[in-house]
């Protein structure tokens, strides 16, 4: 069984294009990177969950 490791690169463009004076802006790159990975994981999880849900219905 072959496992492919995907490399997730830092979303530099999204980081730089954040609104500056917004309460949701994260200026620390490490925090932004962590938040980005969590958001990505949540999106993938929801996508996979909806795919499983359609299969059983």
Jmol script that loads the backbone (N, CA, C; Angstrom):
load data "model"
ATOM      1  N   UNK A   1       0.848  -1.169   0.000  1.00  0.00           N
ATOM      2  CA  UNK A   1       0.000   0.000   0.000  1.00  0.00           C
ATOM      3  C   UNK A   1       0.899   1.240   0.000  1.00  0.00           C
ATOM      4  N   UNK A   2       0.652   2.108  -0.949  1.00  0.00           N
ATOM      5  CA  UNK A   2       1.441   3.319  -1.075  1.00  0.00           C
ATOM      6  C   UNK A   2       0.676   4.497  -0.493  1.00  0.00           C
ATOM      7  N   UNK A   3       1.346   5.234   0.361  1.00  0.00           N
ATOM      8  CA  UNK A   3       0.736   6.426   0.956  1.00  0.00           C
ATOM      9  C   UNK A   3       1.430   7.643   0.364  1.00  0.00           C
ATOM     10  N   UNK A   4       0.647   8.520  -0.226  1.00  0.00           N
ATOM     11  CA  UNK A   4       1.200   9.747  -0.779  1.00  0.00           C
ATOM     12  C   UNK A   4       1.078  10.853   0.262  1.00  0.00           C
ATOM     13  N   UNK A   5       2.178  11.476   0.544  1.00  0.00           N
ATOM     14  CA  UNK A   5       2.184  12.588   1.491  1.00  0.00           C
ATOM     15  C   UNK A   5       2.054  13.885   0.701  1.00  0.00           C
ATOM     16  N   UNK A   6       1.036  14.609   0.988  1.00  0.00           N
ATOM     17  CA  UNK A   6       0.886  15.898   0.323  1.00  0.00           C
ATOM     18  C   UNK A   6       1.543  16.975   1.180  1.00  0.00           C
ATOM     19  N   UNK A   7       2.191  17.858   0.524  1.00  0.00           N
ATOM     20  CA  UNK A   7       2.811  18.962   1.245  1.00  0.00           C
ATOM     21  C   UNK A   7       1.916  20.178   1.120  1.00  0.00           C
ATOM     22  N   UNK A   8       1.544  20.710   2.229  1.00  0.00           N
ATOM     23  CA  UNK A   8       0.710  21.895   2.261  1.00  0.00           C
ATOM     24  C   UNK A   8       1.642  23.082   2.432  1.00  0.00           C
ATOM     25  N   UNK A   9       1.597  23.971   1.482  1.00  0.00           N
ATOM     26  CA  UNK A   9       2.474  25.135   1.531  1.00  0.00           C
ATOM     27  C   UNK A   9       1.775  26.283   2.241  1.00  0.00           C
ATOM     28  N   UNK A  10       2.591  27.150   2.802  1.00  0.00           N
ATOM     29  CA  UNK A  10       2.051  28.304   3.509  1.00  0.00           C
ATOM     30  C   UNK A  10       1.289  29.188   2.521  1.00  0.00           C
ATOM     31  N   UNK A  11       0.062  29.563   2.850  1.00  0.00           N
ATOM     32  CA  UNK A  11      -0.742  30.396   1.946  1.00  0.00           C
ATOM     33  C   UNK A  11      -0.341  31.869   2.040  1.00  0.00           C
ATOM     34  N   UNK A  12       0.790  32.174   1.485  1.00  0.00           N
ATOM     35  CA  UNK A  12       1.359  33.515   1.601  1.00  0.00           C
ATOM     36  C   UNK A  12       0.433  34.581   1.034  1.00  0.00           C
ATOM     37  N   UNK A  13      -0.136  34.326  -0.120  1.00  0.00           N
ATOM     38  CA  UNK A  13      -0.989  35.336  -0.744  1.00  0.00           C
ATOM     39  C   UNK A  13      -2.221  35.627   0.116  1.00  0.00           C
ATOM     40  N   UNK A  14      -2.854  34.596   0.665  1.00  0.00           N
ATOM     41  CA  UNK A  14      -4.016  34.797   1.536  1.00  0.00           C
ATOM     42  C   UNK A  14      -3.619  35.537   2.814  1.00  0.00           C
ATOM     43  N   UNK A  15      -2.434  35.209   3.326  1.00  0.00           N
ATOM     44  CA  UNK A  15      -1.945  35.879   4.526  1.00  0.00           C
ATOM     45  C   UNK A  15      -1.744  37.369   4.271  1.00  0.00           C
ATOM     46  N   UNK A  16      -1.146  37.708   3.144  1.00  0.00           N
ATOM     47  CA  UNK A  16      -0.863  39.109   2.833  1.00  0.00           C
ATOM     48  C   UNK A  16      -2.111  39.885   2.437  1.00  0.00           C
ATOM     49  N   UNK A  17      -3.124  39.210   1.971  1.00  0.00           N
ATOM     50  CA  UNK A  17      -4.342  39.886   1.527  1.00  0.00           C
ATOM     51  C   UNK A  17      -5.426  39.962   2.593  1.00  0.00           C
ATOM     52  N   UNK A  18      -5.071  39.738   3.825  1.00  0.00           N
ATOM     53  CA  UNK A  18      -6.044  39.888   4.904  1.00  0.00           C
ATOM     54  C   UNK A  18      -6.379  41.358   5.106  1.00  0.00           C
ATOM     55  N   UNK A  19      -7.612  41.660   5.465  1.00  0.00           N
ATOM     56  CA  UNK A  19      -7.931  43.053   5.794  1.00  0.00           C
ATOM     57  C   UNK A  19      -7.181  43.466   7.068  1.00  0.00           C
ATOM     58  N   UNK A  20      -6.540  44.601   7.042  1.00  0.00           N
ATOM     59  CA  UNK A  20      -5.683  45.006   8.159  1.00  0.00           C
ATOM     60  C   UNK A  20      -6.444  45.387   9.422  1.00  0.00           C
ATOM     61  N   UNK A  21      -7.548  46.074   9.287  1.00  0.00           N
ATOM     62  CA  UNK A  21      -8.235  46.588  10.468  1.00  0.00           C
ATOM     63  C   UNK A  21      -9.501  45.803  10.787  1.00  0.00           C
ATOM     64  N   UNK A  22      -9.425  44.516  10.582  1.00  0.00           N
ATOM     65  CA  UNK A  22     -10.559  43.636  10.864  1.00  0.00           C
ATOM     66  C   UNK A  22     -10.245  42.839  12.136  1.00  0.00           C
ATOM     67  N   UNK A  23     -11.260  42.524  12.905  1.00  0.00           N
ATOM     68  CA  UNK A  23     -11.038  41.796  14.163  1.00  0.00           C
ATOM     69  C   UNK A  23     -10.601  40.348  13.928  1.00  0.00           C
ATOM     70  N   UNK A  24     -10.831  39.809  12.732  1.00  0.00           N
ATOM     71  CA  UNK A  24     -10.449  38.419  12.446  1.00  0.00           C
ATOM     72  C   UNK A  24      -9.066  38.292  11.826  1.00  0.00           C
ATOM     73  N   UNK A  25      -8.382  39.403  11.635  1.00  0.00           N
ATOM     74  CA  UNK A  25      -7.052  39.376  11.025  1.00  0.00           C
ATOM     75  C   UNK A  25      -6.045  38.773  11.994  1.00  0.00           C
ATOM     76  N   UNK A  26      -5.230  37.864  11.472  1.00  0.00           N
ATOM     77  CA  UNK A  26      -4.184  37.224  12.268  1.00  0.00           C
ATOM     78  C   UNK A  26      -2.844  37.684  11.699  1.00  0.00           C
ATOM     79  N   UNK A  27      -2.102  38.450  12.479  1.00  0.00           N
ATOM     80  CA  UNK A  27      -0.843  39.008  11.991  1.00  0.00           C
ATOM     81  C   UNK A  27       0.362  38.111  12.251  1.00  0.00           C
ATOM     82  N   UNK A  28       0.228  37.189  13.169  1.00  0.00           N
ATOM     83  CA  UNK A  28       1.309  36.265  13.466  1.00  0.00           C
ATOM     84  C   UNK A  28       1.288  35.134  12.428  1.00  0.00           C
ATOM     85  N   UNK A  29       2.362  34.948  11.648  1.00  0.00           N
ATOM     86  CA  UNK A  29       2.355  33.904  10.610  1.00  0.00           C
ATOM     87  C   UNK A  29       2.166  32.491  11.160  1.00  0.00           C
ATOM     88  N   UNK A  30       2.718  32.220  12.328  1.00  0.00           N
ATOM     89  CA  UNK A  30       2.544  30.869  12.890  1.00  0.00           C
ATOM     90  C   UNK A  30       1.091  30.608  13.277  1.00  0.00           C
ATOM     91  N   UNK A  31       0.475  31.598  13.876  1.00  0.00           N
ATOM     92  CA  UNK A  31      -0.946  31.453  14.208  1.00  0.00           C
ATOM     93  C   UNK A  31      -1.783  31.330  12.950  1.00  0.00           C
ATOM     94  N   UNK A  32      -1.471  32.125  11.950  1.00  0.00           N
ATOM     95  CA  UNK A  32      -2.212  32.060  10.698  1.00  0.00           C
ATOM     96  C   UNK A  32      -2.066  30.677  10.064  1.00  0.00           C
ATOM     97  N   UNK A  33      -0.857  30.158  10.061  1.00  0.00           N
ATOM     98  CA  UNK A  33      -0.586  28.831   9.497  1.00  0.00           C
ATOM     99  C   UNK A  33      -1.365  27.749  10.245  1.00  0.00           C
ATOM    100  N   UNK A  34      -1.379  27.820  11.552  1.00  0.00           N
ATOM    101  CA  UNK A  34      -2.133  26.862  12.359  1.00  0.00           C
ATOM    102  C   UNK A  34      -3.630  26.958  12.050  1.00  0.00           C
ATOM    103  N   UNK A  35      -4.154  28.178  12.014  1.00  0.00           N
ATOM    104  CA  UNK A  35      -5.583  28.382  11.724  1.00  0.00           C
ATOM    105  C   UNK A  35      -5.936  27.892  10.319  1.00  0.00           C
ATOM    106  N   UNK A  36      -5.025  28.113   9.390  1.00  0.00           N
ATOM    107  CA  UNK A  36      -5.253  27.649   8.015  1.00  0.00           C
ATOM    108  C   UNK A  36      -5.334  26.126   7.961  1.00  0.00           C
ATOM    109  N   UNK A  37      -4.435  25.439   8.647  1.00  0.00           N
ATOM    110  CA  UNK A  37      -4.452  23.969   8.652  1.00  0.00           C
ATOM    111  C   UNK A  37      -5.714  23.438   9.315  1.00  0.00           C
ATOM    112  N   UNK A  38      -6.152  24.065  10.397  1.00  0.00           N
ATOM    113  CA  UNK A  38      -7.386  23.640  11.070  1.00  0.00           C
ATOM    114  C   UNK A  38      -8.583  23.838  10.140  1.00  0.00           C
ATOM    115  N   UNK A  39      -8.652  24.973   9.476  1.00  0.00           N
ATOM    116  CA  UNK A  39      -9.751  25.235   8.533  1.00  0.00           C
ATOM    117  C   UNK A  39      -9.744  24.236   7.384  1.00  0.00           C
ATOM    118  N   UNK A  40      -8.570  23.939   6.874  1.00  0.00           N
ATOM    119  CA  UNK A  40      -8.454  22.964   5.789  1.00  0.00           C
ATOM    120  C   UNK A  40      -8.921  21.585   6.242  1.00  0.00           C
ATOM    121  N   UNK A  41      -8.523  21.186   7.406  1.00  0.00           N
ATOM    122  CA  UNK A  41      -8.944  19.899   7.944  1.00  0.00           C
ATOM    123  C   UNK A  41     -10.457  19.847   8.123  1.00  0.00           C
ATOM    124  N   UNK A  42     -11.044  20.915   8.637  1.00  0.00           N
ATOM    125  CA  UNK A  42     -12.504  20.957   8.808  1.00  0.00           C
ATOM    126  C   UNK A  42     -13.226  20.864   7.467  1.00  0.00           C
ATOM    127  N   UNK A  43     -12.725  21.587   6.463  1.00  0.00           N
ATOM    128  CA  UNK A  43     -13.357  21.527   5.139  1.00  0.00           C
ATOM    129  C   UNK A  43     -13.273  20.127   4.545  1.00  0.00           C
ATOM    130  N   UNK A  44     -12.123  19.489   4.679  1.00  0.00           N
ATOM    131  CA  UNK A  44     -11.967  18.124   4.159  1.00  0.00           C
ATOM    132  C   UNK A  44     -12.872  17.147   4.900  1.00  0.00           C
ATOM    133  N   UNK A  45     -12.976  17.317   6.193  1.00  0.00           N
ATOM    134  CA  UNK A  45     -13.812  16.442   7.002  1.00  0.00           C
ATOM    135  C   UNK A  45     -15.283  16.580   6.602  1.00  0.00           C
ATOM    136  N   UNK A  46     -15.743  17.814   6.435  1.00  0.00           N
ATOM    137  CA  UNK A  46     -17.132  18.050   6.028  1.00  0.00           C
ATOM    138  C   UNK A  46     -17.376  17.492   4.637  1.00  0.00           C
ATOM    139  N   UNK A  47     -16.434  17.689   3.750  1.00  0.00           N
ATOM    140  CA  UNK A  47     -16.562  17.184   2.387  1.00  0.00           C
ATOM    141  C   UNK A  47     -16.665  15.653   2.393  1.00  0.00           C
ATOM    142  N   UNK A  48     -15.825  15.012   3.170  1.00  0.00           N
ATOM    143  CA  UNK A  48     -15.845  13.561   3.249  1.00  0.00           C
ATOM    144  C   UNK A  48     -17.135  13.088   3.930  1.00  0.00           C
ATOM    145  N   UNK A  49     -17.587  13.795   4.943  1.00  0.00           N
ATOM    146  CA  UNK A  49     -18.806  13.429   5.653  1.00  0.00           C
ATOM    147  C   UNK A  49     -20.019  13.512   4.724  1.00  0.00           C
ATOM    148  N   UNK A  50     -20.104  14.565   3.940  1.00  0.00           N
ATOM    149  CA  UNK A  50     -21.240  14.690   3.028  1.00  0.00           C
ATOM    150  C   UNK A  50     -21.180  13.626   1.947  1.00  0.00           C
ATOM    151  N   UNK A  51     -19.984  13.247   1.535  1.00  0.00           N
ATOM    152  CA  UNK A  51     -19.834  12.184   0.547  1.00  0.00           C
ATOM    153  C   UNK A  51     -20.336  10.858   1.136  1.00  0.00           C
ATOM    154  N   UNK A  52     -19.973  10.563   2.380  1.00  0.00           N
ATOM    155  CA  UNK A  52     -20.433   9.352   3.054  1.00  0.00           C
ATOM    156  C   UNK A  52     -21.944   9.390   3.260  1.00  0.00           C
ATOM    157  N   UNK A  53     -22.470  10.546   3.603  1.00  0.00           N
ATOM    158  CA  UNK A  53     -23.905  10.688   3.852  1.00  0.00           C
ATOM    159  C   UNK A  53     -24.703  10.398   2.583  1.00  0.00           C
ATOM    160  N   UNK A  54     -24.243  10.867   1.462  1.00  0.00           N
ATOM    161  CA  UNK A  54     -24.937  10.617   0.184  1.00  0.00           C
ATOM    162  C   UNK A  54     -24.913   9.146  -0.190  1.00  0.00           C
ATOM    163  N   UNK A  55     -23.838   8.472   0.151  1.00  0.00           N
ATOM    164  CA  UNK A  55     -23.701   7.065  -0.185  1.00  0.00           C
ATOM    165  C   UNK A  55     -24.724   6.205   0.577  1.00  0.00           C
ATOM    166  N   UNK A  56     -25.031   6.572   1.821  1.00  0.00           N
ATOM    167  CA  UNK A  56     -25.934   5.779   2.646  1.00  0.00           C
ATOM    168  C   UNK A  56     -27.389   6.148   2.434  1.00  0.00           C
ATOM    169  N   UNK A  57     -27.676   7.254   1.802  1.00  0.00           N
ATOM    170  CA  UNK A  57     -29.079   7.686   1.633  1.00  0.00           C
ATOM    171  C   UNK A  57     -29.678   7.101   0.375  1.00  0.00           C
TER     172      UNK A  57
END
end "model"
wireframe off; spacefill off
backbone 0.3
color backbone group
